[in-house]
């Protein structure tokens, strides 16, 4: 895991812990794709609404910040949030 990936994962985990009530059911990890890295964030299914935010504003802001962290580390990072199964 590169420094930018670690920073992005730590940042996403911190923000989701502040938003969600079920902090122990948050999982954030990087997944390498062909030309980019996907930061996979999983939250409890009941917390998806909080993670996405009203009209998607929260997830949109998080995605923008993750891209900025990646750009600083000269990497292509993207954020994907899905329910924990």
Secondary structure by P-SEA (a helix, b strand, c coil): ccaaaaaaaaaaaaaaaacccccccbbbbbbbcccbbbbbbbcccccccccccccaaaaaaaaaaaaaaaaaacbbbbbbbbbcc
